[in-house]
Amino acid sequence: MYRDGRGVPKSDEDAVKWYIKAAEQGKAGGQSGLGFMYKEGRGVPQSDEEAAKWYRKAAEQGDASGQVYLGFTYKKGRGVPQSDEEAVKWYRKAAQQGNARGQNSLGDMYRDGRGVPQSDEEAVKWYRKAAEQGYALAQNYLGAMYRDGQGVSKSDEEAMKCYRISAEQGDAAGQNKLGWMYEKGRGVPQSDDEAVKWYRKAAEQGHAGGQRNLGAMYQDGRGVSKSDEEAVKWYRKAAEKGDASGQGQLGLMYEDGRGVPQSNEEAVKWYRKAAEKGHAGGQRNLGAMYQDGREKQQNKVLQKDKISLDSSIFVGEACLSLMKRLRNGTEKQQYKGMHSDKISLESCIRMGEACLNLMKRR
């Protein structure tokens, strides 16, 4: 109650105090709760080792929450050596007790083939059990399995049912997926208005995908009045949450000066963030910015030296002509020619080489 501020002022320190009292009496719920506080560093210094210790005590008493959390620590290798097999072992114990989170987590392991032979059918089985208990994350995963035809016959209609149940529970990920189905017209009649409605619900809950998708609808004027300013607003929210596609789109808006003052520096900044996450569009656009910057720098050098391609050719030809005259004359004539023209044979060669290099770059 203290941890969540229900019926009392929220206080992590008081929550830890009561969890310790319960845990030391061997109460599994207290042990699991104390493990959670150590994992999050709330009311106590963060410690994965202490979290794993208390999760194990709860799990070994048969506490399903402790079993799920212990499975998670093994999956991530936090406070214990990483082991998919151990993760599956503890997820299964929780799942067999009917714990929805454990069922969903076990489904993940079957889907990805971690600690068990890969099996879409087994993944669907466990996702369905969790989904039937109203677990929104499992509803989304089950919807994706129907959408892609993994472990079940492909059905956009069944996918829509799963996404809608999740979305109507207020799950932001489900709302974003439902919006996507409306935008693409999969399993329902295509509707930009419905897409915007569900993207907005997800976006207002802080879901980065929903924010990015809502930004795209504003940019294109689909289901809403076209507005680059609104597009930038939502792309920025997604980008600041680390969404690579949102970062790439925000960079593009800065490069084109749409909804924001044009800024190559800001464009590069956001392209780089997207590129570093492996986003292909960000990598391509960042490469193009570097290419353009290199060409502009070359042009600046030429402008600074006040020399053009034509003048380079002229100087090269003059040096060549002078060298021919010097080569064909007597030593006295060579000296006189060099003194008169204030130039040496060596300097002519250097100038000629410099001009030739410049012409090659152009």
N, C-alpha and C positions, 0 to 999 in steps of 0.2 A: 504494500500500500504506500509506504514512504517512497519507494523507488519511482512509482508512477504518479505520486501525488494524488491518490484517490482517498478522499475523506480526511486527509491530513495534508499539511504543507509538504511539498516535495522536498526530500532531503536524502541524498545518496549516503551521507554519513550515518543517519539514523537507520536507513535500510540495511547497510552493512552490519551495524550493531545487532540488529534483530536476526539477520541471516546467520551471523556467527553463533548466537545463542542457540538457534535451532540446529545448525550444522553440528555443533559440538555435542548435542544430545542425540545425534545420529538421524535427524530428520532429513529424508532425502530431498524434500522440496527446498529446505534451507541450504543444503549442500549445493544443489543445482543453482539456486539463486546466487549464492556466494561465488560460485565459479563464474557466473555471468558478470558479476561486478568486477572480478579480477580481469576477465577478458577485455572488458571495456575501459578499465581503469577509472571506475566511478566509485568514489568514496574510499578507495584504496589505490596504492601504486599499481599501474598496469603490470600484469605478470601472466604470460601464457602458461608457465609451469604451474603456478598456483591454480589457475583456472582448470587446467587438465586434472590436477590432483583432486579438486572438489567435484568435478564432473564425474570422475571415475567412482568416487565414493557413492554418489547418487545412482549412477548407472548400475553398479554392482548390486544395489538394492532393488533393481528393477524399475527405477524411475525413468519413464519414457523420455522426458525432456532431457535428463542427464545423458541418456543413451544417444539421443540425436546430437547434443552438443559435443559429446566425446567423439562421435563419428566425424563431426566437422573438424575437430582438432587433428584427427588422424589424416583426413583428406588433405588438409592444408599444411600438415606438419608443424603445427603451432604448439610448442610446449611438449611435444612427443615426436619421435621419428616418423616421417611421413610414411603412410601405409594405406593403400587403397583397400587391401584385404581387411584390415582392421576397421576401416571406415564402413565397409559393407556389413561386416559382422554386427556393429552396433546400430547402424541404420535399420538392419533387418529386425533386430530385437525390438526396436521401437515400433517399426511398421507392423509387426505381428501382433502388437498390443493395440493396433488401431490408431496409432498416432499419425495424424495427417502429414505433419512435417517429415516424419521418418519415412512415410510411404513415398512422398514426393522426392526426397533425397535418394531413396533406393531406386526410384525410377530414373533419376539422373545418371546413376552409376551404370544401370543397364543400357541406357541410351548411348552413353559414351564408352562403354566397354571398359570400365575402370574397376578392377578387383573382381570382376565377373566377366564371362563371355558376353560380347555385345549382342543385345537382343532388343529390337524395337518392340516386339510383341510383349516382352516382360516389362519394358518401360511403360507401354500403354496400360498394361494391367495395373501397375502401381500408381500411375498418374490418375487413372480412373477412380481408384479407391479413395485417393486424397480429394479429388475433385468432387466426388459424391458427398464428401463431408463439408463442402463449401470452401475448400482451400483454394484461394484465388490463383496462386502461382501455378498450381497443378492444372487448374482449368485453362490457363493460358498455354501451358505446355501440351496439354491434350488437344487443344485447338490447333496448335502448330503441327501436331502429328497428323491430324485429319487434313489440314491444309496441304501438307506435303506428301500425304499418303505413305507415312512411315508406320509400319506395324498395324495399320488399318487401311481399309479401302479409302482412297482419296475422296474427300467430300467437303467442298466449300460450305455447304449448308450446315454440316455438323460442326465445322470449325467456327462458323458464325454463332451457333448456339453456345458453344463453350466461351467464346470471347464476350458475348452479350451477358452471360451470367456473371462473369468476372467484372465486366465494366459496370453493371448495374449494382454491384456490391461496393462500387467506388474505387476499384483497383485501377491505378493510373496506367499500368502496362496493358491491362485489358482494354481500357478506353482507347489507348493509342492504336492497338491492333484492330479494334472494331472500326475506328476511323479509317484505317488503311483499307479494310475490306470494302467500306462504302466508297472510298476514293477510286478503287480499282474495279468496283462492281463485281466482286467475287462473293457468291452466295446470297447476294441481295441486289436489287436494282441499283445501278450507279447513281450516287448522289453526292455532289460536292458540298451541299448544305449540311447533310448528315455527317460527312467526313469532318467538316470544320467544327461542328457541334462536339464531336467526341475528341478531336484533337485538342480543342480548347479545354475540355474538362481535364484531360491528362496534363496539358501544359500548365494549367493553373495550380495543379498539385506539385509542380516542379519536375515533371517527367521530361527529360532532355529530348527524347524522341518525339514526344508530342509537341514540344516547343519548336523543334526544327521543322516538323511537318506543317505546323500552323504558320510558321514563317514562309514556307514555300507557297502555301495557299494565298497569303497576302501578296507575295511577290508576283504570282501569276494572275491574281484577281479571280480566284476560283472559290465560289461560295461566300466570298466577301468582296468588298470594294478594293480594288488594287491599291496597294500602298507600300512603297519601298521603305518608308519610315517604320511601319508596323512590322514589315519583314525583318528589318535590321534588329528591331527590339527583341523579337523572339529568337532570331539566330544568335544574338548575343547571349541571351539567357542559356541557350543550349551549349554554346561555345564555352561559356564560363564554367559549365559543369563538366567540361572535358569531352563533349561530344565531337568526334572528329569531323563528321559531316557538317555539323553546325559551324565549326571553326573554318572549314573550307568555304562554306557559303558566305560567312561573314567577311573572309578575305576577299572574295569576289566582289562583294558590295563595295568594299573600300577601293579596290582596284578600279572599278567602273564609276565610282562616285555616285552610287545609287542609295539614297536615304541617309547618306553621310557625306561629309566633305571628302573629295578624292584624296587618297593618301597611299602612296606606294609603300611607305614604311609600315603602316598598319596592315596593309595587304600581306606583306612579307611576314610580319609577325604571326598572323593567323594561319597563313599557308604553312609556315614552319611547324606550328603546333599540330596541325592536321597531318602533315607529312611525317612527323616523328612518331605518330600513332599508326603509320602504315597506310594512310588514306591515299589512294592512287591519284585522285583529283588534286589533292593538296600537293603531292610530290610533283606532279606534272606542272602545276601553276607556279610552284616555287622555282622549278628549273627554268621556266620561261622568264621569270623575273630576273634570275641571275644572268640569263643569256642577254636580255635587253639591257641590263645594267652594264655588262661587259662591253657591248657595242657602243653604248652611250659614253662610257669612259674612254674608249678609243677615239671617239669623235672629239671629246674634250681635249685630249692630248694633241690632236691635229690642229684644233682651233687655237690652243695655247701657243703652239710653235709657229702659227701663222703660215702654214705650209699646206699646199694642196697637192693632189696627185699630179696635176699638170706642171706645177712648179717643180715637183720632185723630178719629173722626167726632164724638164729643161735644165736643171742643175746637173743632173747626171750626164746629159749630153755635152754640156759645157766642159765638165771635168774630163770627159773622155776625149774631147777635141784638144784640150790643153795637153793632156798626157801624150797624145799622138805628136803634137808639135814638139814637145820636149824630147820625146824619144828620137825624132828625126833630126834635131839640131845638134850643133857642136856643144862642147862643155860650156864655152863662153856664152853661147846663145841660150843654153839652158839656164845658166845662172842669171843672165840678164832678164830672161822671160819670167823666171820665178820672182826676181826682185821687182819687176814691173807689175806683175799680177799679185804680188804679196801672197803667194801660195806655193806650197811645196808639192812635190809629186806624191809624197805620202799622205798629205792632207786631202789631195784630190781622190786618192784611192779610198780613204775613209769616208769621204762625203758620198762617193759613188756607191759604196756598200750600204751606207745608211739609207740612201734614196731607194736602192734596190729592195731592201728589207721593207721599207714603208710601202712601196708599190705592191709587194707580195701580200702584205696584210690587207690592203684595200681590194 
